[in-house]
Amino acid sequence: MENESRDILRIAQTSDNAEAGSLYETIRARIEPLGGVELDVPQRESMREPPDLSE
């Protein structure tokens, strides 16, 4: 298994097929065809007062 991992890494390092680009765009291109999920993101509230630790 170690040799196989080394071979994969060696091929990946010497391959010129990889394009430099945005990781976000690469992941999105793979996942977007599968569909998506709409998430309800709660509205942000102002920060609360920090606790008084002086006592």
KEZA-488566 format. One record per residue: chain; y, x, z of N, C-alpha, C, O in turn; residue in three letters. Coordinates in steps of 0.001 Angstrom, whole numbers, plus 500000, padded with zeros to 6 digits. Atoms other than C-alpha are relative to their C-alpha. Example, Ala and Ser with C-alpha at 12.3 -4.5 7.8 and 13.67 -1.06 7.14 Angstrom:
2
<pt><kette>A</kette><n_py>498810</n_py><n_px>500890</n_px><n_pz>500000</n_pz><ca_py>495500</ca_py><ca_px>512300</ca_px><ca_pz>507800</ca_pz><c_py>501200</c_py><c_px>500900</c_px><c_pz>500000</c_pz><o_py>501181</o_py><o_px>501936</o_px><o_pz>500665</o_pz><rest>ALA</rest></pt>
<pt><kette>A</kette><n_py>498810</n_py><n_px>499180</n_px><n_pz>499940</n_pz><ca_py>498940</ca_py><ca_px>513670</ca_px><ca_pz>507140</ca_pz><c_py>501090</c_py><c_px>499230</c_px><c_pz>500730</c_pz><o_py>502198</o_py><o_px>499739</o_px><o_pz>500899</o_pz><rest>SER</rest></pt>
END
This chain:
55
<pt><kette>A</kette><n_py>498819</n_py><n_px>500827</n_px><n_pz>500000</n_pz><ca_py>500000</ca_py><ca_px>500000</ca_px><ca_pz>500000</ca_pz><c_py>501254</c_py><c_px>500878</c_px><c_pz>500000</c_pz><o_py>502240</o_py><o_px>500557</o_px><o_pz>499338</o_pz><rest>MET</rest></pt>
<pt><kette>A</kette><n_py>498847</n_py><n_px>499105</n_px><n_pz>499965</n_pz><ca_py>502365</ca_py><ca_px>502865</ca_px><ca_pz>500768</ca_pz><c_py>500279</c_py><c_px>500568</c_px><c_pz>498623</c_pz><o_py>501432</o_py><o_px>500635</o_px><o_pz>498197</o_pz><rest>GLU</rest></pt>
<pt><kette>A</kette><n_py>499809</n_py><n_px>499452</n_px><n_pz>501346</n_pz><ca_py>501776</ca_py><ca_px>504394</ca_px><ca_pz>497339</ca_pz><c_py>500589</c_py><c_px>498960</c_px><c_pz>499052</c_pz><o_py>501439</o_py><o_px>499278</o_px><o_pz>498220</o_pz><rest>ASN</rest></pt>
<pt><kette>A</kette><n_py>499461</n_py><n_px>501063</n_px><n_pz>500851</n_pz><ca_py>502454</ca_py><ca_px>501065</ca_px><ca_pz>495668</ca_pz><c_py>501487</c_py><c_px>499789</c_px><c_pz>500290</c_pz><o_py>502283</o_py><o_px>499606</o_px><o_pz>499370</o_pz><rest>GLU</rest></pt>
<pt><kette>A</kette><n_py>498593</n_py><n_px>500152</n_px><n_pz>499618</n_pz><ca_py>505715</ca_py><ca_px>500728</ca_px><ca_pz>497616</ca_pz><c_py>500830</c_py><c_px>501148</c_px><c_pz>499438</c_pz><o_py>501934</o_py><o_px>500933</o_px><o_pz>498936</o_pz><rest>SER</rest></pt>
<pt><kette>A</kette><n_py>499291</n_py><n_px>498839</n_px><n_pz>500539</n_pz><ca_py>506734</ca_py><ca_px>504232</ca_px><ca_pz>496598</ca_pz><c_py>500171</c_py><c_px>499887</c_px><c_pz>498484</c_pz><o_py>501225</o_py><o_px>500217</o_px><o_pz>497942</o_pz><rest>ARG</rest></pt>
<pt><kette>A</kette><n_py>499912</n_py><n_px>500174</n_px><n_pz>501454</n_pz><ca_py>505946</ca_py><ca_px>503475</ca_px><ca_pz>492956</ca_pz><c_py>501069</c_py><c_px>498971</c_px><c_pz>499629</c_pz><o_py>501842</o_py><o_px>499178</o_px><o_pz>498694</o_pz><rest>ASP</rest></pt>
<pt><kette>A</kette><n_py>499000</n_py><n_px>501042</n_px><n_pz>500260</n_pz><ca_py>508051</ca_py><ca_px>500307</ca_px><ca_pz>493058</ca_pz><c_py>501405</c_py><c_px>500558</c_px><c_pz>500195</c_pz><o_py>502288</o_py><o_px>500329</o_px><o_pz>499369</o_pz><rest>ILE</rest></pt>
<pt><kette>A</kette><n_py>498683</n_py><n_px>499416</n_px><n_pz>499738</n_pz><ca_py>510978</ca_py><ca_px>502178</ca_px><ca_pz>494603</ca_pz><c_py>500373</c_py><c_px>501039</c_px><c_pz>498947</c_pz><o_py>501521</o_py><o_px>501098</o_px><o_pz>498507</o_pz><rest>LEU</rest></pt>
<pt><kette>A</kette><n_py>499755</n_py><n_px>498974</n_px><n_pz>501016</n_pz><ca_py>510640</ca_py><ca_px>505049</ca_px><ca_pz>492138</ca_pz><c_py>500426</c_py><c_px>499346</c_px><c_pz>498682</c_pz><o_py>501381</o_py><o_px>499789</o_px><o_pz>498045</o_pz><rest>ARG</rest></pt>
<pt><kette>A</kette><n_py>499670</n_py><n_px>500693</n_px><n_pz>501244</n_pz><ca_py>510690</ca_py><ca_px>502659</ca_px><ca_pz>489176</ca_pz><c_py>501380</c_py><c_px>499357</c_px><c_pz>500099</c_pz><o_py>502165</o_py><o_px>499410</o_px><o_pz>499152</o_pz><rest>ILE</rest></pt>
<pt><kette>A</kette><n_py>498703</n_py><n_px>500652</n_px><n_pz>499815</n_pz><ca_py>513660</ca_py><ca_px>500756</ca_px><ca_pz>490612</ca_pz><c_py>501143</c_py><c_px>501012</c_px><c_pz>499948</c_pz><o_py>502220</o_py><o_px>500698</o_px><o_pz>499442</o_pz><rest>ALA</rest></pt>
<pt><kette>A</kette><n_py>498957</n_py><n_px>498979</n_px><n_pz>499995</n_pz><ca_py>515627</ca_py><ca_px>503980</ca_px><ca_pz>491073</ca_pz><c_py>500241</c_py><c_px>500564</c_px><c_pz>498611</c_pz><o_py>501375</o_py><o_px>500905</o_px><o_pz>498275</o_pz><rest>GLN</rest></pt>
<pt><kette>A</kette><n_py>499854</n_py><n_px>499382</n_px><n_pz>501314</n_pz><ca_py>514988</ca_py><ca_px>505267</ca_px><ca_pz>487568</ca_pz><c_py>500305</c_py><c_px>498988</c_px><c_pz>498905</c_pz><o_py>500620</o_py><o_px>499370</o_px><o_pz>497778</o_pz><rest>THR</rest></pt>
<pt><kette>A</kette><n_py>499759</n_py><n_px>501045</n_px><n_pz>500991</n_pz><ca_py>515445</ca_py><ca_px>501932</ca_px><ca_pz>485802</ca_pz><c_py>501500</c_py><c_px>499807</c_px><c_pz>499794</c_pz><o_py>502273</o_py><o_px>499781</o_px><o_pz>500751</o_pz><rest>SER</rest></pt>
<pt><kette>A</kette><n_py>498601</n_py><n_px>500265</n_px><n_pz>500328</n_pz><ca_py>518738</ca_py><ca_px>501339</ca_px><ca_pz>484009</ca_pz><c_py>500230</c_py><c_px>498519</c_px><c_pz>499732</c_pz><o_py>501303</o_py><o_px>498133</o_px><o_pz>499270</o_pz><rest>ASP</rest></pt>
<pt><kette>A</kette><n_py>499888</n_py><n_px>501432</n_px><n_pz>500268</n_pz><ca_py>518086</ca_py><ca_px>497597</ca_px><ca_pz>483757</ca_pz><c_py>500913</c_py><c_px>499296</c_px><c_pz>500983</c_pz><o_py>501488</o_py><o_px>498257</o_px><o_pz>500660</o_pz><rest>ASN</rest></pt>
<pt><kette>A</kette><n_py>499192</n_py><n_px>500659</n_px><n_pz>498970</n_pz><ca_py>519947</ca_py><ca_px>496777</ca_px><ca_pz>486951</ca_pz><c_py>501482</c_py><c_px>500140</c_px><c_pz>499658</c_pz><o_py>501964</o_py><o_px>501233</o_px><o_pz>499362</o_pz><rest>ALA</rest></pt>
<pt><kette>A</kette><n_py>498565</n_py><n_px>499989</n_px><n_pz>500233</n_pz><ca_py>523570</ca_py><ca_px>495810</ca_px><ca_pz>486422</ca_pz><c_py>500718</c_py><c_px>499961</c_px><c_pz>501341</c_pz><o_py>500314</o_py><o_px>499245</o_px><o_pz>502257</o_pz><rest>GLU</rest></pt>
<pt><kette>A</kette><n_py>499199</n_py><n_px>500052</n_px><n_pz>498783</n_pz><ca_py>526135</ca_py><ca_px>496484</ca_px><ca_pz>489077</ca_pz><c_py>500789</c_py><c_px>498706</c_px><c_pz>499963</c_pz><o_py>501446</o_py><o_px>498401</o_px><o_pz>498968</o_pz><rest>ALA</rest></pt>
<pt><kette>A</kette><n_py>499278</n_py><n_px>501268</n_px><n_pz>499966</n_pz><ca_py>527585</ca_py><ca_px>493177</ca_px><ca_pz>490134</ca_pz><c_py>499999</c_py><c_px>499440</c_px><c_pz>501399</c_pz><o_py>499648</o_py><o_px>500107</o_px><o_pz>502371</o_pz><rest>GLY</rest></pt>
<pt><kette>A</kette><n_py>499886</n_py><n_px>500678</n_px><n_pz>498721</n_pz><ca_py>528099</ca_py><ca_px>490710</ca_px><ca_pz>492875</ca_pz><c_py>498633</c_py><c_px>499541</c_px><c_pz>500486</c_pz><o_py>497902</o_py><o_px>498876</o_px><o_pz>499752</o_pz><rest>SER</rest></pt>
<pt><kette>A</kette><n_py>501249</n_py><n_px>500454</n_px><n_pz>499402</n_pz><ca_py>525143</ca_py><ca_px>490141</ca_px><ca_pz>495170</ca_pz><c_py>500010</c_py><c_px>498483</c_px><c_pz>500110</c_pz><o_py>498990</o_py><o_px>497831</o_px><o_pz>499888</o_pz><rest>LEU</rest></pt>
<pt><kette>A</kette><n_py>499854</n_py><n_px>501450</n_px><n_pz>499895</n_pz><ca_py>526445</ca_py><ca_px>486617</ca_px><ca_pz>495727</ca_pz><c_py>499652</c_py><c_px>499329</c_px><c_pz>498675</c_pz><o_py>498886</o_py><o_px>498366</o_px><o_pz>498650</o_pz><rest>TYR</rest></pt>
<pt><kette>A</kette><n_py>500250</n_py><n_px>500599</n_px><n_pz>501313</n_pz><ca_py>526398</ca_py><ca_px>485844</ca_px><ca_pz>492002</ca_pz><c_py>498539</c_py><c_px>500136</c_px><c_pz>499600</c_pz><o_py>497976</o_py><o_px>499221</o_px><o_pz>498999</o_pz><rest>GLU</rest></pt>
<pt><kette>A</kette><n_py>501409</n_py><n_px>499787</n_px><n_pz>500323</n_pz><ca_py>522914</ca_py><ca_px>487308</ca_px><ca_pz>491600</ca_pz><c_py>499117</c_py><c_px>498999</c_px><c_pz>500748</c_pz><o_py>498223</o_py><o_px>498393</o_px><o_pz>500159</o_pz><rest>THR</rest></pt>
<pt><kette>A</kette><n_py>500785</n_py><n_px>500941</n_px><n_pz>499195</n_pz><ca_py>521499</ca_py><ca_px>485200</ca_px><ca_pz>494435</ca_pz><c_py>500246</c_py><c_px>498570</c_px><c_pz>499519</c_pz><o_py>499310</o_py><o_px>497783</o_px><o_pz>499380</o_pz><rest>ILE</rest></pt>
<pt><kette>A</kette><n_py>499673</n_py><n_px>501358</n_px><n_pz>500454</n_pz><ca_py>523317</ca_py><ca_px>482091</ca_px><ca_pz>493254</ca_pz><c_py>499318</c_py><c_px>499676</c_px><c_pz>498670</c_pz><o_py>498825</o_py><o_px>498563</o_px><o_pz>498486</o_pz><rest>ARG</rest></pt>
<pt><kette>A</kette><n_py>500637</n_py><n_px>500215</n_px><n_pz>501297</n_pz><ca_py>521967</ca_py><ca_px>482504</ca_px><ca_pz>489705</ca_pz><c_py>498511</c_py><c_px>499703</c_px><c_pz>500150</c_pz><o_py>497949</o_py><o_px>498940</o_px><o_pz>499365</o_pz><rest>ALA</rest></pt>
<pt><kette>A</kette><n_py>501423</n_py><n_px>500263</n_px><n_pz>499773</n_pz><ca_py>518426</ca_py><ca_px>482532</ca_px><ca_pz>491068</ca_pz><c_py>499744</c_py><c_px>498681</c_px><c_pz>500713</c_pz><o_py>498763</o_py><o_px>497999</o_px><o_pz>500417</o_pz><rest>ARG</rest></pt>
<pt><kette>A</kette><n_py>500223</n_py><n_px>501159</n_px><n_pz>499148</n_pz><ca_py>518807</ca_py><ca_px>479691</ca_px><ca_pz>493559</ca_pz><c_py>500572</c_py><c_px>498711</c_px><c_pz>499411</c_pz><o_py>499993</o_py><o_px>497641</o_px><o_pz>499599</o_pz><rest>ILE</rest></pt>
<pt><kette>A</kette><n_py>499308</n_py><n_px>501198</n_px><n_pz>500482</n_pz><ca_py>521185</ca_py><ca_px>477287</ca_px><ca_pz>491786</ca_pz><c_py>499112</c_py><c_px>499065</c_px><c_pz>499172</c_pz><o_py>499224</o_py><o_px>497851</o_px><o_pz>499339</o_pz><rest>GLU</rest></pt>
<pt><kette>A</kette><n_py>500856</n_py><n_px>500920</n_px><n_pz>500767</n_pz><ca_py>518577</ca_py><ca_px>475924</ca_px><ca_pz>489319</ca_pz><c_py>499052</c_py><c_px>499167</c_px><c_pz>500874</c_pz><o_py>498553</o_py><o_px>498135</o_px><o_pz>500426</o_pz><rest>PRO</rest></pt>
<pt><kette>A</kette><n_py>500904</n_py><n_px>500728</n_px><n_pz>499111</n_pz><ca_py>516477</ca_py><ca_px>474796</ca_px><ca_pz>492305</ca_pz><c_py>500668</c_py><c_px>498812</c_px><c_pz>500668</c_pz><o_py>499993</o_py><o_px>497986</o_px><o_pz>501282</o_pz><rest>LEU</rest></pt>
<pt><kette>A</kette><n_py>499260</n_py><n_px>501078</n_px><n_pz>499349</n_pz><ca_py>519174</ca_py><ca_px>472436</ca_px><ca_pz>493514</ca_pz><c_py>500786</c_py><c_px>500549</c_px><c_pz>501167</c_pz><o_py>500847</o_py><o_px>501760</o_px><o_pz>501375</o_pz><rest>GLY</rest></pt>
<pt><kette>A</kette><n_py>499185</n_py><n_px>499536</n_px><n_pz>498889</n_pz><ca_py>521361</ca_py><ca_px>472577</ca_px><ca_pz>496531</ca_pz><c_py>499952</c_py><c_px>499035</c_px><c_pz>501155</c_pz><o_py>499266</o_py><o_px>498014</o_px><o_pz>501115</o_pz><rest>GLY</rest></pt>
<pt><kette>A</kette><n_py>499926</n_py><n_px>500821</n_px><n_pz>498799</n_pz><ca_py>522119</ca_py><ca_px>471133</ca_px><ca_pz>499901</ca_pz><c_py>501476</c_py><c_px>499859</c_px><c_pz>500343</c_pz><o_py>502224</o_py><o_px>500835</o_px><o_pz>500380</o_pz><rest>VAL</rest></pt>
<pt><kette>A</kette><n_py>498633</n_py><n_px>500238</n_px><n_pz>499545</n_pz><ca_py>525353</ca_py><ca_px>469524</ca_px><ca_pz>500947</ca_pz><c_py>499997</c_py><c_px>500028</c_px><c_pz>501525</c_pz><o_py>499279</o_py><o_px>499262</o_px><o_pz>502168</o_pz><rest>GLU</rest></pt>
<pt><kette>A</kette><n_py>499914</n_py><n_px>499874</n_px><n_pz>498550</n_pz><ca_py>526223</ca_py><ca_px>470545</ca_px><ca_pz>504478</ca_pz><c_py>501309</c_py><c_px>499410</c_px><c_pz>500497</c_pz><o_py>502365</o_py><o_px>499623</o_px><o_pz>499901</o_pz><rest>LEU</rest></pt>
<pt><kette>A</kette><n_py>498797</n_py><n_px>500489</n_px><n_pz>499355</n_pz><ca_py>528655</ca_py><ca_px>468728</ca_px><ca_pz>506709</ca_pz><c_py>500523</c_py><c_px>501099</c_px><c_pz>500913</c_pz><o_py>499929</o_py><o_px>501409</o_px><o_pz>501946</o_pz><rest>ASP</rest></pt>
<pt><kette>A</kette><n_py>499406</n_py><n_px>498922</n_px><n_pz>499219</n_pz><ca_py>530878</ca_py><ca_px>471478</ca_px><ca_pz>508005</ca_pz><c_py>501046</c_py><c_px>499381</c_px><c_pz>500911</c_pz><o_py>502016</o_py><o_px>498794</o_px><o_pz>500431</o_pz><rest>VAL</rest></pt>
<pt><kette>A</kette><n_py>499016</n_py><n_px>500600</n_px><n_pz>499085</n_pz><ca_py>532722</ca_py><ca_px>470383</ca_px><ca_pz>511147</ca_pz><c_py>501355</c_py><c_px>500693</c_px><c_pz>499871</c_pz><o_py>501440</o_py><o_px>501894</o_px><o_pz>499615</o_pz><rest>PRO</rest></pt>
<pt><kette>A</kette><n_py>498660</n_py><n_px>499459</n_px><n_pz>500068</n_pz><ca_py>536459</ca_py><ca_px>470832</ca_px><ca_pz>511131</ca_pz><c_py>500227</c_py><c_px>500942</c_px><c_pz>501180</c_pz><o_py>499780</o_py><o_px>500671</o_px><o_pz>502294</o_pz><rest>GLN</rest></pt>
<pt><kette>A</kette><n_py>499745</n_py><n_px>499035</n_px><n_pz>498934</n_pz><ca_py>537623</ca_py><ca_px>473820</ca_px><ca_pz>513131</ca_pz><c_py>501008</c_py><c_px>499456</c_px><c_pz>500990</c_pz><o_py>501956</o_py><o_px>498757</o_px><o_pz>500631</o_pz><rest>ARG</rest></pt>
<pt><kette>A</kette><n_py>499084</n_py><n_px>500388</n_px><n_pz>498937</n_pz><ca_py>539317</ca_py><ca_px>473224</ca_px><ca_pz>516423</ca_pz><c_py>500736</c_py><c_px>501236</c_px><c_pz>500478</c_pz><o_py>500315</o_py><o_px>502363</o_px><o_pz>500217</o_pz><rest>GLU</rest></pt>
<pt><kette>A</kette><n_py>499282</n_py><n_px>498859</n_px><n_pz>499449</n_pz><ca_py>541868</ca_py><ca_px>475384</ca_px><ca_pz>518150</ca_pz><c_py>499156</c_py><c_px>500644</c_px><c_pz>501090</c_pz><o_py>498285</o_py><o_px>500007</o_px><o_pz>501682</o_pz><rest>SER</rest></pt>
<pt><kette>A</kette><n_py>500771</n_py><n_px>499276</n_px><n_pz>498991</n_pz><ca_py>540522</ca_py><ca_px>478007</ca_px><ca_pz>520497</ca_pz><c_py>500272</c_py><c_px>499434</c_px><c_pz>501387</c_pz><o_py>501397</o_py><o_px>499043</o_px><o_pz>501697</o_pz><rest>MET</rest></pt>
<pt><kette>A</kette><n_py>499807</n_py><n_px>500465</n_px><n_pz>498634</n_pz><ca_py>539966</ca_py><ca_px>476936</ca_px><ca_pz>524070</ca_pz><c_py>500567</c_py><c_px>501141</c_px><c_pz>500851</c_pz><o_py>500524</o_py><o_px>502307</o_px><o_pz>500460</o_pz><rest>ARG</rest></pt>
<pt><kette>A</kette><n_py>499456</n_py><n_px>498995</n_px><n_pz>499087</n_pz><ca_py>541588</ca_py><ca_px>478731</ca_px><ca_pz>526958</ca_pz><c_py>498837</c_py><c_px>500817</c_px><c_pz>500580</c_pz><o_py>497807</o_py><o_px>500255</o_px><o_pz>500953</o_pz><rest>GLU</rest></pt>
<pt><kette>A</kette><n_py>501065</n_py><n_px>499187</n_px><n_pz>499425</n_pz><ca_py>539524</ca_py><ca_px>481667</ca_px><ca_pz>528187</ca_pz><c_py>499872</c_py><c_px>499724</c_px><c_pz>501498</c_pz><o_py>500855</o_py><o_px>499353</o_px><o_pz>502139</o_pz><rest>PRO</rest></pt>
<pt><kette>A</kette><n_py>500172</n_py><n_px>500243</n_px><n_pz>498554</n_pz><ca_py>538048</ca_py><ca_px>481320</ca_px><ca_pz>531687</ca_pz><c_py>500783</c_py><c_px>501034</c_px><c_pz>500811</c_pz><o_py>501002</o_py><o_px>502163</o_px><o_pz>500372</o_pz><rest>PRO</rest></pt>
<pt><kette>A</kette><n_py>499272</n_py><n_px>499116</n_px><n_pz>499093</n_pz><ca_py>539962</ca_py><ca_px>482824</ca_px><ca_pz>534574</ca_pz><c_py>498963</c_py><c_px>500771</c_px><c_pz>500828</c_pz><o_py>498275</o_py><o_px>500185</o_px><o_pz>501663</o_pz><rest>ASP</rest></pt>
<pt><kette>A</kette><n_py>500985</n_py><n_px>499174</n_px><n_pz>499313</n_pz><ca_py>537831</ca_py><ca_px>485707</ca_px><ca_pz>535862</ca_pz><c_py>500646</c_py><c_px>500901</c_px><c_pz>501060</c_pz><o_py>500038</o_py><o_px>501867</o_px><o_pz>501520</o_pz><rest>LEU</rest></pt>
<pt><kette>A</kette><n_py>499274</n_py><n_px>499153</n_px><n_pz>499050</n_pz><ca_py>540424</ca_py><ca_px>487130</ca_px><ca_pz>538246</ca_pz><c_py>499514</c_py><c_px>499873</c_px><c_pz>501441</c_pz><o_py>499804</o_py><o_px>500737</o_px><o_pz>502269</o_pz><rest>SER</rest></pt>
<pt><kette>A</kette><n_py>500436</n_py><n_px>500198</n_px><n_pz>498600</n_pz><ca_py>538783</ca_py><ca_px>485760</ca_px><ca_pz>541389</ca_pz><c_py>498776</c_py><c_px>500784</c_px><c_pz>500321</c_pz><o_py>498285</o_py><o_px>500727</o_px><o_pz>501449</o_pz><rest>GLU</rest></pt>
END
